[in-house]
Amino acid sequence: MTGRRKTGLRTGLLGGSFNPAHGGHRRITLFALRTLGLDEAWWLVSPGNPLKPDAGMAPLPARVRSARAMARRAPIRVSAIERHWHSAYTVDTLRALVRRWPKRRFVWLMGGDNLAQFHRWKDWRAIAKIMPIAVIARPGYDRAAIASPAMAWLRRYRVDAASFRNRGKWSAPALIELRFDPDPRSATQLRRADPDWASRQAGAPPRDQLTHDLVHTGNRKAGRP
């Protein structure tokens, strides 16, 4: 039996609205897979985000469908599992994932923009203690992320990517900072350029790639933060 089988699949978790999913999501995910030596990534499409307004939020099936199209032919699975579990907060989702897949090793993937406001998330220190966090630089957010209360607490747990990749066993808290060529794409810019994008995602409900349930219409304030 290989060492990887003994320790479980290495899985990156990227949560977000994916409103819509775009090439930037795919690019940072593939970068994290390579840099951290991950086997696959799961995109967790949130039913809603308490830190974002409902206005302009496309229906959940449209966002899942856009994410599945963007993840095609990549080791990425798309799920709306927070809707399935009725998870109220990210901390609840991550605890449930660890219970449901105890043999996997998870790492939470987060953009620098989210690190800047991570201290506003419910039980954010508990999140950091559940699994390692890899922060991917986002243009324009470096200064806010570095000055954030969360970074002041997390910086003592810094681990460089090479050391993290070669570890036989992961522990948390752990903060891995990932830097690569900035990707300026954002869902906000895409919505402004194409406000009717969701109308082209109509059709039969997409299937969740983790639960295998059909994802039906409906947004709910859950999952982020």
N, C-alpha and C positions, 0 to 999 in steps of 0.2 A: 504494500500500500504506500502511495506517495505521501510526502509530508503535507501537500496541499489537501489531500483527502482526509488526513488525520485532523487537520485544523479547521477544515470547512472552507467553503467558497468565500472569497473576498468580494464583498458587494458594496458598491458606492450608492448612496441614497441622495438624490437631488429632488427637493421638494419645491413646489411653486405653483403659480396660477396657470402657467403655460397658455397665456391669453394674447396671442397664440404662441405655440412652440415655434422656434426658429433655429437657424443655423448656429447661432451663438450657443444655445443650449447643447446642441450636438457637439460642437467643437470643444467646449470646456469639459464635457463629459468624457470624450475620447482622450483628451489630454490627461485628465485625472486617472483614467484607466491605465494608460501607459506609464505615467509617472509613479503611481502608487502600486503598480503591479496587481490591479484588480481583475477579477474574472468577468464581472459584468456590473451593470448599473441598473438601478430601478428609478424611474421617474415617478414621483408621487404627485399626482395632479390634485391640488387642493379643491374641495368644494367651494371654499371661500376664504377670505383673509380679513380678519378683524382690523388690520392696519391699512386696508385698501378699501375704497368706496365700491359699492355694488354697481354704480353707474359704469357702463362700458364693459362689464364682466360678461363674457359669452357663456351660454349654457355649458354645463359640464361635459355632455357628450361631444360637443364641437371641439372643446379644448383637448379632450382625450384623443379624438380622431386626428387632430393636428399633430399631437405628440407622437402618435403611432406612425404617422406618415414621415415625420422627421427622424424617427428612430429606426426606420427601415434599414435592414441589412447591417445593423450594428448590434453589439451585445448589450442591448438596452431593452428593458421591459417596462411597459407603461401601465400604471395602476391608479385607480381612484379608491384605494383601500380605506382611506379615511372616511369616505362616505359609507363604505360597507360596514366598518366597525363603529360608525358614529363617534369617531374620535373628536373630542372637543379641542384638543391642543396637540402640538407637535410632541411634547413630552409623553403624552399618552400613546400616541402612535408609535414612537420609538420603543417604548416599553413593551407594547403589544407585539411589535415585529421581533424583538429579541426573544420573547416567550414563544412565538409561533415558529421561529426558525432558529432554535438554540445552537445549531451546529455551524451556522454562518457567522462570518466576521464582518460586521458592518462598519462603515465610516460615513459620516454625514458630510455631504458636499455643500458648501455655502459660498455665495458670492460676497465680495467685500462690502457691498451695499447692505447685505443682511447683517454682517458682523457689526456694522455701525449702529444698528438698532437692536442687536441681539439682547441687550439688557432689558428691553421692553417685552420680551417673550416670557410666557409663564414658565417659572421654574427653570430658567436658562442654565443655571449652574448644574441642576439635575440632568439636563440634556447633555452637558459636557461630560458628566460622569457616567453616562450610559454607553457612549461610544466615542471614538476619536472624531475630531472635526478637522476637515481640510478646507481651508479658505482660499478661494480663487480670486485674484485681484480683478477689480472692475474699474475701468477708467473713471476718474473723477471722485472716487470714494476712498482712496488710500488714506488721506488725511483724517477723515471722519472715523474710519475704522481704527486707525492707530490710536486716536484720542478717545475712543469709546470706553465706557466703564467695563464692558465685557473683555476688551483687550487687556485692560489693566489687570484683570484677574487671570486671564488665560495665558499671558505671555510667559509665565513661569513654567508652563507645561509645553513649551515649544519643542518640536522634534523635526529634524530635517527630513525631507522626502526620502532620501537614500536610506537613512537609518530605519525609517518607518517601513519601507518596502522590504527590507531584509530581516525584519523582526520575525521570529518564529511565533511569538505570541503578542497580541495587542493588549494595551491597557488604556484606561481613560481616567482622568482627562489627558488629552493629547491634542496639541494644535499644530497642524502642518500647513505652512504657508506656501501656496503654489503661485508661481509667476510665469507668465508667457506673454507672447505678443498680444496687446490689448485687442479685444473684440468690441467694437462700438455698437453692435446691433442690440436693439432692445425691442420688447413687445410693444412698448408705448409708441415708438417710432413706426412700427409696422401697422399698428391700428390707425395712426394718423394718415398713413399713406394709403391704407386699404380698410376703411371703416366697415365694409360689408364682408370681410373675410369669413365670418362665421356662417353666413348664409350659404356658402359653398360647401360647408361641412355637413349639410343636411343628409338624412338617410336613416337606415336602420341603426339602432343603438350599437355602439362599439362594444367589444368584449374586453373586460378587464384581464390583463395578462398575468395577474397573480391569483385572483379569486375565481376567474373564469365566468363571473357573472356579467350580465349585460348592464351597461352604464346608462341610466335613464336621465331625462332632463331634470334639472333642479340645482340651485346653488344654495349653500348653507354656510353660515359663518362657522367654519371649523378648520382645523388643521394648520393654519398659520395665524398667529405665531405659536 
